[in-house]
Amino acid sequence: MKEPMNILFSIDDGYVEQFKVTLYSLYQNSDNPELDVYVLQKQKLAKTVEIQKFCNQLEINYHPIIIGERAFEDAPTTDRYPETIYYRLLAHEYLPETLDKILYLDADILVTNDISPLYDLEINDYLYAAASHVNENGLVDIANKVRLENYQAKTYYNSGTLLMNLKKIRQEVKRQDILDYIRHNDYRLFLPDQDVLNALYGHKIFQVAEEIYNFDTRYFTQYELQSKGYWNLDRVIKETVFLHFCGREKPWLSDNPRGNFFDLYKHYQHLVAKMEC
């Protein structure tokens, strides 16, 4: 019997429905039916009973992690930098110490193939495994290295999917380092938690293929062109694990889906709604 896989989310009441779609897609495409799902939340979610019922239907173990109102009262926050940016960076402070690793996922992701090859990846001396963004000529990477002053990092990583080496993170990722960096560098941060992750720890991240583990649905055509046709629709369906709906346009915000893979997302929405009837 396989060990349960530990999965991490960080959501508020506005993202419960999206979380359920992501979780359902994970369940449907996983070769390991044993899932322990941890959800970071500032206070107990209003739909906790609904979430628990949903997880029970899928035979998923649900573990709410309540951060609490005063957990980050000394942290620098603004409208641009709400305290929720700290949650995934400091998840190791709130998760059970018995966990050695966990896979964090944004709730705007569809899982379309088995996550086991990523979850079972041995990253040893690295803190995280993550994927970069679409980058045709390396100029974006250079600009981010200069902006964040981490010249040792191979690339700029997206924080939407993170395999966390919790044992090593507990040794090296410190709350005060993160708070100090934000306090002294807020003027150079565009995407706060992601920028902090790259600035402080980018050189300790194991790079995985973005076409498989962080496929930005906005750039399907670019992926296909850059790969000279390799990453066509058939290849994405067969090999891509995470479809990430980055950007402002989201498939759940429109009754007339226009983006790449929006129809597929709507299909999973329908399956979730049908299951809950």
Secondary structure, DSSP 4 states (H G I P E B T S, - for coil): -PPPEEEEEE--GGGHHHHHHHHHHHHHT-S---EEEEEEESS--TTHHHHHHHHHHHT-EEEEEE--TTTTTTS---SSS-TTHHHHHTGGGTS-TT--EEEEE-TTEEE-S--HHHHT---TT-SEEE-B---SSSHHHHHHHHHHT-TT-SSPBPTTEEEEEHHHHHHH--HHHHHHHHHHHGGG-SSHHHHHHHHHHGGGEEE--HHHH-EEGGGHHHHHHHTTTSS-HHHHHHH--EEE--SS--GGG-SS--STTHHHHHHHHHHHHHHH-
